[in-house]
């Protein structure tokens, strides 16, 4: 019996014990039973960027605009908008029938309070507010942006589903200080959060909001655009931390879907006729992150030499296995492959011939003087542990004095915040992932920022990258945005703030009878039972 089979079969007997007692109750309601990737501990999607909280928010809250499959904005809570004064005046009208879960109507005043709070936490929201002279309510249904300068991406910002979601909540809740998490969940989305059934570490329950009025667009719902029509009466999250136990419950028809499937279990589920695998369309892009403050990687020539020999195929097979290459991409630049901002600009830097001898000489010519290279190796996180081992082997071949320091993931996350030299507890190279929608464009892409000590850990400085990011915000149309993103990718390969190691697409698993599950992120208002 191999490891995968053992994990599944040995978990079957305990799967039932892991399920909340309510699962066994007779219920005439249509219930979608879901195992999320983690426990839900924070409820406020403006307070945290945690993916589990963003998934929760998609049920409870709504946004003024939604995004289609090409990540272009469409009215959602908004009926529409008008633009005047050469792009400096935007009037957004709310559609009829909007109400919160407590029965109160959604007003322009709620929108203003919500957007003001959101903009204090979200990178793109902050950029929007920096361009805004005033945000006001003309009446209960009309919101007006008066801008100091044009901000062509205003609708994209208001439709953001990543980072800190631009969700609309009642004014009283939105007036909560941005550094304090909102605990009362009153939204206007298609499902209500049932607070008295929330048991941290066990279950989360959402009930269909009967008063919700979907849009009447003539196109089918896609991602967060179009009509949000709830086809189930209840969505129940069952918190099962052990993956094998969760999969055993899925195979036993005790849950309907599991959000995150590890590569170990793909062969088992791939051959199960009762299960279908769903490849998510927004991958995690692996990141080799350099410390730009200290030698040797404060030297761009040395970073470029490393870039010239990184082989994404080696990393992807080590991190994901070779059996299911359809779930990863080894031709990945700065943005999600095949998404609107992706391009092949400069990609030969990652896909061309790898020449170790040439790179070794470049490192020597650049002045490498035997400085210790400290690699942070999170041994309990298989993906980044594999990346660390591949890198350690590569660096030794390049002539670096490598010190692999093994630790748990939590320690690595804390350690990477240190700006000290390696001799005083610092680090040289760390590994992480840029997740989901954050890889779609420059707005929330932390890895490509070049704002020095204010940047993501590693603290690269690049005035050119920062200027290109600002240019993207001010781009007048999609073609100009795409051109700027080509320039951004070329500049990333020049400055090397990080090296993309490839794109890994998360995989979810559902019982075969469920369909219309959106692949971008976990949404529950389209899923239905055949």
N, C-alpha and C positions, 0 to 999 in steps of 0.2 A: 504493500500500500504506500503510495507516494505521499509527500507532505500535504499537497493540496487536498487529496481525498481524505486524509486523516483529519485535517482541520475541519472539513465540512461535516463528516460523519460523526466525529467526536463531539461536535457542537449541537447536533440535532437534538440530543436528549436534554440539553439545557436551554434550548431556544425558548421553549414554552415558559420556563421559569423566568426568563428575562423579560417577557412581555407583560405590560401592565394588565391588571385584572380586568379593566374595562374592555379589553380586546375580546374577552370571551362572552360578554353580555350580548343577548339577542338585540338586534337593532335593525329597524326597517329602513333607516336612513342609508343613503349611498355614502360610503366612507372610503376615503383614500388614505391608506396606512403607509407611512413614509418613515424611513430611517435616515435622518440627516447625517452629514459628515461629522458633526460634533454636537455637544450639548449647547443649548441656548441659555446663556447667562446674562447677557446684556440685551435689552429690548429696544434701545433708542438708536435708529439708523443714522442719526446726525452725530451721535456721540462717538461711534466706533465704525471702522471700516471692515470689521469682521464679516466674512462671507456668510456665516450662519445668521447673523443679525440682518444682513441685507436680504437674505432669503425670507426671513420672517416678515420683514417690512413689505415685501412684494404682495403678501396676502392682505395686510392690514391697511396699508397706505396707498395713495395714488400720487401721481405727479402731473404737472400742467401739460407736459408733452411726453409722448412715448417714442421709442425708437423701433424702426423696422429692421428687417434682416440685414440691410446694408448700413444700419446704424444712423439712418437719417431721421430727423424729428418729424412727428405728426401730432396734431392736437390730441390730448387725452382728456384731462379735466377742462382744458380750454375749449371754447367753441371756435375760437380763431383769434386773429390779431390783425392790426393795421400798423403800418410803419410810415412815419411822417418825418419832415424836417431832415431829409437826407440821411436817414438812419439813426437820428439822435432821439427820436420819440417813438416808443413802442407802447401800444395799447392792447392789452390782452383781456378778452372777455370770457368769463366763466360760462360753461354750458348749463342749461336748465337741469333741475332735478338732483343736484349734488347735495348730499347731506352726510354728516358724520354719524358714527355708530350710536351716539347718544341722542340722535334725532334732530340735532340742531343743523341749520343750513350752513353750507360752506360759503364764506364771504370773502371779499377781497381783502379785508382786514386780517383774516386768518392766513391768507397767502403771503401777505407782506411780512407778518411776524415770523412765519415759517422760513421764508427765503432769507430774511436777515439773520436768523439763527444758523441756517445751513451755510451761509457764505462765510461765517466765522471759522468753520471747520474744514470746508472743502476747497481744494486748490483752485478748481475752475470757478467755483462760486466767489472766491476771493478776487480772482481776476475780473469777474463781471462787476463786482461792487466797486472795484477800483476805477472802473470806467463809468460808474453811475453817479450822476449828480443827485438824483432823488428817486425814491420809490414810493409811490403814493396810491391811494384808493380814490378813484373819481366817484365811485358809488359802490354799493355792495357787490356788484358783479364785474367791475372794471378795474384792472390794475394797470398803472402807468409807470414805465421806466423812462426817466429823462436822463440821457447819457451825456457825459462830457466829451466823449469821442465814440465813434462807431465801434460796435462790438458784434461783428457779423455772426458769431457763434452763440448768440444769446439763447436761441431755442435748443441748441445742443446742450448747453449748460443746464437749462431748466428740465431737460429730459434725461439727465444723467441717472444711470442705474447703478453706478459703481462709485468707488470712493465713499463719500458721504452722500447718500441718496437725497435728492431735492424733494423730499416728501412734504405733503401739506397736512398739518395738524391744527387743531383748534388754537386760537390766539392765546388762550390762557396757558396751554401747555408749551406753545412755541416761545412764550416769554420766559421760560426756564433758562437760567444762565447756560451758555454753551459748554461750560466745564462741569455741568451737573447733568447726569443722565436722567431723561424722562422715564418714569416708571409706569405711568398710567397710559395704556394703549387705546387711544381713541382716534381712529383714522376714518377715511371715507372709501376704503377699498372694498373689493367684493367679498371679503371674509372678515369676521370679527374675532379678535383674540379673546378667548374665554379664560379670564384671569384665575377664577377659582378652580379650574381644572389643570392649571400649570403646575407641574411637579418637577422642579429642577433635577436633572439627572435621570428622569423617567419618561415624562410625556409633555407634549404641548398640544392644545386642542384649538382649532379654528372652526367657527360655524359660518355657513353662508349668510351673508347680509341681504336679507330679503328686499330691503328698500333700495339696494344698489341698482342704478339704471345704467346699463352699458351704453356705449356710443352706438350710433346707428350707421357707421361707415359701411360702404358697399364692398369692402374687402375683408377677408378672413383675418382674425387676430394673428399677429406675427410679432414675436418678441414682446415688447410692451406697447406696441401700436395696435390700433383697431379695437373692436368690442371685447371687453373683458367679461366673458360669459361663464359663470361658475356652473359646471356640470355635476358637481357633487355637493352633498349637503354638509359634509364635514371633512376636514383634513386633519388627520391625527399624526403627529410626529412621535415616534417611539425612539427613545434614546438608547441605543445599544452600542456601547463603545467598542466591543470586540467584533471585528469584521467577520470572522468565521461564524459567530453566533447570528449576526445579522443575515448572512447569506443562507444559513440553515433555515432561518425563519422565512426568508423569501421563497426558498424551494418548497417549504411545507405549507405555503399559502397563508402564513400568519401575518405577513406584511405584503404590500403591493409594490414597493420600490425601495431601493437602497441607493443613496446618492453617490457614494464613492466606492468604487471597486478597485482593490489593489491588483497589480499584475499577476500575483500568485493565483488568483481565483478566476482569471479570464478563461483559461482552458475549460474549467469545470462548467461555467455558466454558458460559454459559447456552444457547448454540446447539449445543453438542457432545452428540450423543445418547448417547455413551459415559460421560458425566460427570454427576453430580448435585451440586448445591450444597446445603450444609447451613447454614442460618441458626442460629447459636448463640443460646441463650435468655438468656444473661447478657451484657449490653452493656457497653461502656466509655462512661461519661458524661463528656462534655467539661467541663472546668473552667476558667473565667476566675477566676484567683486574685489577690486584692488584697493589697498589703502594708499591713497595719493599723498599722504602727509609725510611718509618716511621712505627711506631707501629700502629696497631697490625700485619700488614701483611708483615713486614720485618722478621717475624718469620716463617720459612718453616713448622714447626709443625702445626701452626694455618692454613696455607694455605692448607695443606694436610687434615686437619680435615674438612674444607669446601668442598674440592673435594669429600670426602667420602659420603656426603649427597646431593650433587647436583643431581637432577633428570632431565635428558634431556627431558623426555616426558613432564614434567610440563612446562618447558621453551618453547618447540616447540608448544604445544597447546596454550599457552598464547600468543606467538608471531605470530602464523599463523592460529589459529583456528583448530578445530578438524575435520572439514568436508572433507578435502582433504589431508589425511596423505601421499598420494603418492608424494606430493611436499615437504616433509621434512623427515629428518632422525634423529632418537633419539639414534642412535648407531654410533656416530661420534667421531673419535679420532683426531689426529693432521692433517691428510691429507684427501683429498676428499674420501669418502667411495667408494670402488670398483675401485679406480684408482691404477696405478702401485705401488705407494709408501705407500698405505694404508695397515694396518695390524690390527690384533686383539691383538697385544702385550700390555699387561697391561690393556686392556679395561674393565676388571672386576672392576677396580677402579671407573668406571662410571656406570657400569651396574649391579653391585652386590647389595646385600641388603643394604638399607639405614637405618642407626641406629642413630637417632637424639640424644638419651641419651648418647651413646658412644662418639659421636662427641662433644657434650657439655662438657663432662668430659675431653676429650683430649684438648680442648681449654683452659679449666681451668688449667689443669696440665701443659700446655705449658707456663703459666705465664700471661695469659690475665688479665689485671688489670683495666678493665672498660674504656679503651681509646675510645673516640668517633670514630665511623666508619661513615665517610661521603660518602654517595652514591650519585653519580651524576645521576639525573633523567631527561633526555631530553623529556619533556612532549609532544613536537610537533613531535616527531619521534616515531610513534606507536610501532615499533618493539622493540626498546631499552627502551621505557617507560614501556612496558609489562615486559621486563627482569628485570628492576629496581624494579617493584612492587613485582614480585615473590621473588627476592633476599631480599628485605626489610622484607618480611614476614618470609623467612627462617632464616635470621640473628637474628630476634627477638626471634625465637624459640631456637636459639643457645646461647642466652644470651648476644649478642653484644649490646652495647649502640649505637643504629642506629640513624643517622641524615640524612634523605632523603632530599636532596636539589634539588628542581625542577627548571628547567631552559629550555631555548630553545636549540636546537641542536648546533647552532653556538656558543653559550656561553659555552656549555659543551666541545666542541672541543678546545676552547681556554683555558678553565679552566684546562683541563687534562694535559696541558703542564707545569703547575706549580709544582715545586719540593719543595714547602714550606710545612710545617706541617699543619694539619687541622686547628690548632688554628690561622693560618695566611693565610687562603684562599686556603689551599691545599685540597687534597681529598684522599680517601682510596680505592674506587672501582668505575670503570667506565665501560661502555659497548660500544662495537662497533662490526664490522664484518670484518673478513678477507675474501676478495672477490675473486671469480673466480679462474683464473690460479695461483694466489699466494698461494693457498692451495695444489698445486700439488706436491711440492718438497721443500727442504730447501732453494733453491736459493732466492726466493722472499718472504719467509714466515716471516714477521716481528714479529709476536707474539711469535715465538719460540726462537728468538735471546736472548743471555745472555751476551751481551757486555756492561752492566752497564749503565753509564751515556750517552753512545753513542747509546743505544738501543731505541726501540719504547717507547712511554710514559709508565710509570710504572717502567722502568729502572732496570729490573732484571739482576743479575750477576750469570753466570754459566759457568765456564771454560769448564766443560764437554760438555755442549751443543755446545759451540763455536768450540771445537775440533772435535766433531762429524760432525758438518756442514762442516768443512774443509776436513775431511775424505771423506765425500760424494762427494765433488768436485773432489777428486783424485781417486774415485772408478773406477775400471777397467772395470766393466760390470754391467748389470742390476741387477744380483743376489746380487752383493756386495752392490749396492746402496740400494736395498730393505732391506738387513740385517742392514745396518747403520740406515735406517729410522725406523726400529723396535726398535733399541737402542735409537734413538732420542725420540720416543714416550714414551718409558719406563722412560727416563730421564725427559721428560716434566712432567710426573705424579709424579716423585720424587721431582723435584724442584718447580713445579707448578708456572711457570711464568704467566700463565693464565689458565682458565678453559674453554674448548670448550662446548658450550651450545647446540650444534646440528647443522645440516646442512639444510639450506633452499634453495631450488632450485628455481631460478627465473622462471617465466612463461611469455611467450609471446603469443600473439594471432594474427592469420592470417586469411584472407578470405580463404575459402575452396579450391578455384581454384589455390592457390599458393602452390608449393611443393618444396622439396629438400632444405629446409632452414636448415642450419647447427646449431646444438644445442649447440655447445660449446660457441661461442660468435657470435655477429651479423655480419654475412658475407653476401654479396650480389651478389657474382659472381657465385653462384650455383643456387640461387632461380629462379624459372621459372613458367610460367603460363600454366596450362593444356589446 
